[in-house]
């Protein structure tokens, strides 16, 4: 668990790094959905490996680890239709329920067993937050993928050339761009 805490930085820069990572992830998702799907798949495998390691080497409860592994299995089900994530699909609803259950079980366990804050934060970051946040950021990626942006009466080709321009961004990426400009404004060239 101590080595896991080194992987998850708890310095003053953690919120800045997290927001920069989310901004980069949102941009990556909207531009490269296939590569993003692969990255999320690797994150799920890494989380699964960490959960198995915590069970084998740290003696975490089998029920908590089992629910975490089942949650990762449900995440793999969400990847089958990526970037199209239907909010009413059984996989999405089950994953939301399992996220709450995982948090409840983790809070119960860490209330009974003492671990330093950095180790608890690293567990939450790597095992509970990274994959759901990546799916949350990817919710806007399915909006701009053809043919889902076609309005009734439009054909796919004309919609692609007129409304689906690559320079135009929407969704959560616009929010991250606004926050980046608010925190770190870029310099404008003066002529």
N, C-alpha and C positions, 0 to 999 in steps of 0.2 A: 504494500500500500504506500510505503514511503517513496518508492521509485515512481509510482503513479503520480504522486503529488509534485515531483520535479517536472513531469511532463506538462502539467497544467499550471501555468504561471499564475501566481496570486499577487503579483506586484501592482504598483500603481497604474501601470500601463495596461492592465488586463481589460478594462472596459474599452479603451481605445483600440486595442488589438482585436477584441471581439467585434466591435462595430465595423472595423476595417475588413475583417474576415467575412462578416455578413454581407457587406457591400460587394466585396469581390465575388462571393458566392452567388449573390443575386445576379450580377452581371454575367458570370459564367453560366448560370442556369439558363438565362434568356438567350444567350448566344450559342451555347454548345450543350444541348440537352442530352445527347448520347454520352458525351464525356462526363457530364454531371451524374448521370445514372450510374456510370461505372465508379465514380468517386464515392457516391452514397453507398453503393454496394460494398466497397472496401471499408468504409466507415462502419457499416453494420458488422462486417467480419471482424474488424478490430475490436469493436465493442463486445462481440461474442467471445473473442479470445480473452479479453480482460475479465469478463464475467466468469469464464471457466477457470482462469488463473486465480481469481479471488476465492472461488470455491475450493480449489485444490490447495493453495498455499496460505490463504488467510483464514479459512474456516468460516466463510460467510454462510448464512442459513441456506439450506437447499431450496426451500420454498421461494425465497427472494431471488435467488439465482435462476430458478426454474421459470418464474414469471418473467424475468428479464430476457431469458432465452426465447420464451414463447413470444414476447413482444418483438424481438428481432426477427422472428419467423413471420410475424404479421407485417413487419416493415418490408420484408422481401416480397410479400404479396402486393404491397403498394407499388413496388418497383416494376411490376409487370405492365402496368398501364402508364408509367411515367412518360411524359410530364402531365398527362391528363389525370388529375386526382379529383374524383367526384366526391363532394363533401357528404353525400348521402349513401355512399357505398358502405357495405358492411365492414370491409377492411379498414376504412378510414375511421368509422365510428368505433370499432373495436380497438384500434390503435390509440384513439383519444382516451378511451376508458382505461386501457392498460397503462398509459402514461400516468394517470391519476393513481392507479393501484400501485405502480412502481414507486411513485413518490411517497405514498402513504407507508409502504413497507420499509422504504429506506429511512424515513423519518423515525419510524418505530425502532428500527434496528440501531440507528445512531443515537437515539435517546437512551438506549439501554447499555450500549458499548461505547467506551470512550475512544475517540480517534482525534488527532489534531485537526484543526479547521481546514488546513490545506489539503489533507487527505480526504476529508468529507467533500470538499469542493471539487476535488479532482474526480471523485467517484460520480458525483452528480453531473459534472461536465462531460465526462467521457461516456458514462454508461446510460445517462438519462436525458441529456439535453442536446447533444450534437446532432443526432439523427433526426429527432422531431423538429429541431430548428431548421435543418436543411430542407425537410419536407415543407415546413411553413413558408420558407423563403421561396420555394419552388412553386407555390400555388399560383403565382402570377405568370409562370412560364407557359402554361397551357393556354393562356388567353390569346397569344400572338402566333400560335402554330397553325398553319393552314390545315384544313379548311375551316377551323372553328371560328375564324374571324370573319367569315363570309356572312353578310347580311342577307336576309330573304330577298330574292330577286337579283342578287349579284352573282356573277360567275367567278370561279376561282382565279382565273388569270387576271382579269381586270382588277379584282380586289387586291391581288398581290402587288401589282404595279402601282396602284394609286393609294391604297390605304395602308398596306403592310410594309412601309419603307423601313429599312434597317436602322436608320438613324433615330427613329422615333421610339421612345421608351415609355412604358406605362407600368402601373402596378407598384410593387414595393421598391423596385429599383429607383423610381422617381423620388420616393421618400428618402432612401439612402443617399441619393445625389444631393437632395436639398440639405440633409443633415451634414454631409461632407462639406458643402459650400458654407454652411453656417458656422461650423467649427473651424475648418481650415480653408478660408477663402483663397481663391487663386488670384494671382495678379493679372490685371487686364493690361494689354499693350496700349500705350498712349502714342498717338501719331501726331 
